[in-house]
């Protein structure tokens, strides 16, 4: 009886198994991955994935709206359990938090007017130009690491929607953006018809890493394992692919697993 009581007590006081509620931090300004619907609810690929993950874990999902540039400090301050917000795994972030296995892969591009001479592969075309990025993003990290110290002006925005607006209105010469988001939210829309991706996808393994994943606090091995188990199961049973097909006409996960 004593051993049974101890086991029950341990079960009640052990590190969180997230059997009741799993809180995800999200910056809903990045369609089609996460955005706010007209009724105020959250929508997007990450939202659907998160809700499906919670279902696999027999948990209720809670979403905490947070600015992207403050989302890691908020996780470390325990304002939620994990980050699910199109976050690249890279060496700088791995110093602060841990990540699950890859959730998907997305390339980044320079976007500018079709008539513009800008080319991501030719730095000489970028000198003296004003390039917009989302604050706290891997795209911002890339531009600051590779371009800012070589004569390129960089302006960071809290909301990627403002990047699109200033690009459209001519306040920016170009912007570095997620290719998927730029294509679906801007280039394929009437306002983006005169714009295009200029040059090849940007490359830096230290910054863009292996792709995007769910961020967890350092040392939270239990949650990390639970999330990895749910992701693996969704890839195996086809539920991941079913969700992805709602948003993309290509393999957003990537061919290598």
QUINOR-V572715 format. One record per backbone hydrogen bond with DSSP energy under -0.5 kcal/mol. CO is the residue of the C=O (numbers start at 1). NH is the residue of the N-H. E is the energy in kcal/mol with one decimal. If there is no record, write none. Layout:
CO&NH&E / CO&NH&E
//
This chain:
1&5&-2.7 / 2&6&-2.4 / 3&7&-2.3 / 4&8&-2.3 / 5&9&-2.7 / 6&10&-2.8 / 7&11&-2.1 / 8&12&-1.7 / 9&13&-1.7 / 10&14&-1.6 / 20&60&-3.1 / 21&23&-0.5 / 22&24&-0.6 / 22&62&-2.3 / 23&81&-1.8 / 23&82&-1.6 / 24&64&-3.1 / 25&84&-2.2 / 26&28&-0.7 / 26&66&-2.7 / 27&29&-2.4 / 30&33&-1.7 / 30&34&-1.5 / 32&45&-2.6 / 33&46&-1.7 / 33&47&-0.9 / 34&30&-2.6 / 35&37&-0.5 / 35&43&-2.6 / 37&40&-2.1 / 41&37&-3.5 / 43&35&-2.1 / 44&48&-2.4 / 45&49&-2.7 / 46&50&-3.0 / 47&51&-2.4 / 48&52&-2.1 / 49&53&-2.6 / 50&54&-2.5 / 51&55&-1.8 / 52&56&-2.1 / 53&57&-1.6 / 54&59&-3.2 / 55&58&-1.2 / 60&22&-3.2 / 62&24&-3.2 / 63&65&-0.6 / 64&26&-2.4 / 67&70&-1.2 / 68&71&-1.2 / 70&74&-1.7 / 71&75&-1.8 / 72&76&-2.5 / 73&77&-1.6 / 74&79&-2.4 / 75&78&-1.8 / 81&217&-0.6 / 82&25&-3.2 / 82&84&-0.5 / 83&215&-1.8 / 86&88&-0.6 / 87&213&-2.0 / 88&90&-0.6 / 90&94&-2.2 / 91&95&-0.7 / 92&95&-0.6 / 93&96&-1.5 / 93&97&-2.8 / 96&218&-0.5 / 98&216&-2.9 / 104&212&-3.2 / 107&179&-3.3 / 108&202&-2.6 / 109&111&-0.5 / 109&177&-2.6 / 110&198&-3.3 / 111&175&-2.1 / 112&196&-2.6 / 113&116&-1.4 / 119&122&-2.0 / 121&123&-0.5 / 122&125&-1.8 / 123&126&-1.6 / 123&127&-1.0 / 126&129&-2.1 / 129&131&-0.6 / 129&153&-2.1 / 130&173&-2.3 / 130&174&-1.5 / 131&155&-2.5 / 132&176&-2.1 / 133&157&-2.5 / 134&137&-1.8 / 137&141&-1.8 / 138&142&-2.4 / 139&143&-2.3 / 140&144&-2.4 / 141&145&-1.9 / 142&146&-2.7 / 143&147&-2.2 / 143&148&-2.3 / 147&150&-2.1 / 147&152&-1.5 / 148&151&-0.9 / 151&128&-3.7 / 153&131&-2.9 / 155&133&-1.9 / 157&135&-3.7 / 159&162&-1.2 / 159&163&-0.9 / 160&164&-2.0 / 161&165&-2.0 / 162&166&-2.5 / 163&167&-2.2 / 164&168&-2.6 / 165&169&-2.2 / 166&171&-2.2 / 166&172&-1.2 / 167&170&-1.0 / 174&132&-2.4 / 175&111&-3.4 / 175&177&-0.6 / 177&109&-2.6 / 178&182&-2.9 / 179&183&-2.2 / 180&184&-2.5 / 181&185&-2.8 / 182&186&-1.4 / 182&187&-3.1 / 183&188&-2.0 / 186&189&-1.4 / 186&192&-0.7 / 189&192&-1.6 / 190&193&-1.2 / 192&195&-1.9 / 194&114&-3.0 / 196&112&-2.2 / 197&199&-0.8 / 198&120&-1.7 / 204&207&-0.7 / 204&208&-3.2 / 204&209&-0.6 / 205&209&-1.2 / 206&91&-1.6 / 208&211&-0.9 / 211&89&-2.8 / 212&103&-3.9 / 212&104&-1.4 / 213&87&-0.5 / 214&100&-2.0 / 215&83&-2.6 / 216&98&-2.5 / 217&220&-2.2 / 219&221&-2.2 / 220&224&-2.2 / 221&225&-2.5 / 222&226&-2.1 / 223&227&-2.8 / 224&228&-2.4 / 225&229&-2.3 / 226&230&-2.0 / 227&231&-2.7 / 228&232&-2.5 / 229&233&-2.1 / 230&234&-2.2 / 231&235&-2.1 / 232&236&-1.9 / 233&237&-2.8 / 234&238&-0.8 / 234&240&-2.0 / 238&242&-2.0 / 239&243&-1.7 / 240&244&-2.6 / 241&245&-2.1 / 243&246&-1.3 / 244&247&-1.7 / 244&248&-2.6 / 250&252&-1.3 / 252&105&-2.8 / 255&257&-0.5
//
